[in-house]
Amino acid sequence: MHDVLTNRVGDFLSAQGLRGPEALMVVAVSGGPDSLCLLHILAALARSGGPQLHVAHLDHGFRGAQSASEARAVAATAAAWGIPATLAYADVPAMARVAGQGNQAAARRARYAFLAEVAHAVAAHAVAVAHTADDQAETVLLHALRGAGPAGLRGMRPVVPWAEWAAEYAAGRVKNVPFSMHPAALLIRPLLETTRAEVLAYCAQHQLIPAEDPSNSSPRYARSRVRHRLLPALVAHNPQVVAALGRTAQICADDYAFIQSALDAAWPTLATEMPGGLELSLAAWRRLHPALHRYALRRAAARLGVADLSFAQVEAARAALDSGRTRRLALAHRLRLDVGYHGARIMAEGAPAPADLPQLAADTLPLAAPGRTPLGGGWACIVQHEPPARPAPWWVAIPAELASSLALRRRRPGDRFRPAGGRGGRRLQDFFVDRKIPQGARDAWPILVAEAAILWVAGLRADERAGQLGQGDTLWVGMVKEEEPQDDAR
């Protein structure tokens, strides 16, 4: 006869469509009480027509012979219960040193990569992990202590889609397998509403002998300190604090889902995605409720592969976007934020230049005169004797005698020129600001020079020297956006 926990887990699986024998489930088993309890429950369900099971165990390499012994015990248990198993070893301490991560963060990364690998190999429908209500309470407290909004205070979710929990793995170890071909295994937590006390009682009732990981009680880890010091102190004030923190997580999860749906509705008018970057409309940003600003920035960064923006980075970006001034900001170690007057760009390191503005890939580019010189990004510079059909604003007339020394270059510190029709010389930096040129486009903006003198800030203003044409021949210099080749097939 099924007991309370077995019925609870069975109902959970039914809600996810995973109760029947057609479902295949990878079960993460460390050998501790939580995972051994979960495996025992799932094995009981499997014997009565429930899902097929496959055990996965990763030795993290922290405790030498002790962890190797635990791996053998998990293998023996799986074999005794007639469940196939995959066991692996990872030198997590070495991985942590190479990645510059803490041991626990590196262990988590290795563990979920391994679970995703096993799920893919056996074509599983789900991966079950044994987090309990107490684990949830600890997670909520840890996030609260670090400072968190609904995204952090929602804690762990009972069901997580493959595209979220295995995304890093899917983009890494199995590059040769299209993402759409992955099994789309759910990550599920069937014990998330079950307390640790219930788990221990179940193990005792069924005479299960779990392994004990001493690191779970080591005060060097923040989670261990929360588990053994903070949470018991809170229980003294409120014996139901684990359940209360679970309710907080559920409320925050619902709030977070609502916020994301509101952001989904605003996103098409707020953001335009491009290769290696994303453009934000400042008009749409100002219409956006301030409560959505932080989530919009985090979503933008996540779209570019950075999922861990700090609170300080987000607040600095918000201040830059709200300042009403052009600014450039290192948003994260791989992202930059360029704020203009009407829009802002968040660009990944090494991202291509915006295709709608001419940009120089090199510091200096000699020009064929006459002729066509590609600039990159679909732009070219043309030098010709005939006046163009539409001369403004991307064309300028210059004395033909300068043809032999014509070049384009990027701006340099201290650049000055004398704008035609202006009053005296100007700093190029000030000119760019006045013309509201996006900050991220200024460094590579093409500047036409001859004999080291600036003749034209392309598309913006000619130097007065370019207008001194006299009676000699004239050349026309223009920036053109080359058309995409047309497919003549019909």
URQUICOR-V492543 format. One record per backbone hydrogen bond with DSSP energy under -0.5 kcal/mol. CO is the residue of the C=O (numbers start at 1). NH is the residue of the N-H. Records with the same first field share a line. If there is no record, write none. Layout:
BEGIN
CO: NH ; NH
END
This chain:
BEGIN
3: 7
4: 8
5: 9
6: 10
7: 11
8: 12
9: 13
10: 14
11: 15
12: 16
13: 16 ; 18
14: 17
20: 23
23: 52
24: 125 ; 126
25: 54
26: 28 ; 128
27: 29 ; 56
28: 30
31: 211
32: 36
33: 37
34: 38
35: 39
36: 40
37: 41
38: 42
39: 43
40: 44
41: 45
42: 46
43: 47
44: 48
45: 48 ; 50
46: 49
52: 25
53: 84
54: 27
55: 86
56: 29
57: 88
58: 60
59: 90
60: 92
63: 66
64: 68
65: 69
66: 70
67: 71
68: 72
69: 73
70: 74
71: 75
72: 76
73: 77
74: 78
75: 79
76: 80
77: 81
78: 83
79: 82
84: 55
86: 57
88: 59
90: 92
91: 95
92: 96
93: 97
94: 98
95: 99
96: 100 ; 101
102: 106
103: 107
104: 108
105: 109
106: 110
107: 111
108: 112
109: 113
110: 114
111: 115
112: 116
113: 117
114: 118
115: 119
116: 120
117: 121
118: 122
119: 123 ; 124
125: 186
126: 26
127: 188
128: 28
132: 136
133: 137
134: 138
135: 139
136: 140
137: 141
138: 142
139: 143
140: 144
141: 145
142: 146
143: 147
149: 152 ; 153
150: 154
152: 155
158: 189
160: 187
161: 164 ; 165
162: 166
164: 167
166: 170
167: 171
169: 172 ; 173 ; 174
172: 175
174: 177
176: 178
178: 181
179: 182
186: 127 ; 188
187: 160
188: 129
189: 192
191: 133 ; 194
194: 133
195: 199
196: 200
197: 201
198: 202
199: 203
200: 204
201: 205
202: 206
203: 208
204: 207
208: 210
211: 213
212: 214
213: 216
214: 217
215: 218
218: 221
221: 225
222: 226
223: 227
224: 228
225: 229 ; 230
226: 231
229: 233
230: 234
231: 235
232: 236
233: 237
234: 237 ; 238
238: 241
240: 244
241: 245
242: 246
243: 247
244: 248
245: 249
246: 250
247: 251
248: 252
249: 253
250: 254
251: 255
252: 256
253: 257
254: 258
255: 259
256: 260
257: 261
258: 262
259: 263
260: 264
261: 265
262: 266
263: 267
264: 268
266: 269 ; 270
267: 271
270: 281
272: 279
274: 277
276: 348
277: 274
278: 346
279: 272
280: 282 ; 344
281: 285
282: 286
283: 287
284: 288
289: 292 ; 293
290: 293 ; 294
292: 296
293: 297
294: 298
295: 299
296: 300
297: 301
298: 302
299: 303
300: 304
301: 304 ; 306
302: 305
305: 307
310: 314
311: 315
312: 316
313: 317
314: 318
315: 319
316: 320
317: 321
318: 322
319: 323
320: 323
327: 339
329: 331 ; 337
332: 335
334: 349
335: 331 ; 332
336: 347
337: 329 ; 339
338: 340 ; 345
339: 327
342: 282 ; 283
343: 340
344: 280
345: 338 ; 347
346: 278
347: 336
348: 351
354: 357
363: 410
365: 408
367: 369
371: 383
373: 381
375: 361
376: 379
378: 482
379: 375 ; 376
380: 480
381: 373
382: 478
383: 370 ; 371
384: 476
391: 395
394: 479
396: 477
398: 475
399: 402
400: 403
402: 405
403: 406
405: 451
406: 367
407: 449
408: 365
409: 447
412: 415
415: 428
417: 419 ; 426
418: 464
419: 422
422: 424
426: 417
427: 431
428: 432
429: 433
430: 434
431: 435
432: 437
433: 436
438: 441 ; 442
439: 442 ; 443
442: 445
443: 411
444: 360
446: 458
447: 409
448: 455 ; 456
449: 407
450: 453
453: 450
455: 463
456: 448 ; 458
457: 460 ; 461
461: 457
462: 420
463: 466 ; 467
465: 468
467: 469
469: 472
473: 400
475: 398
476: 384
477: 396
478: 382 ; 480
480: 380 ; 482
486: 488
END
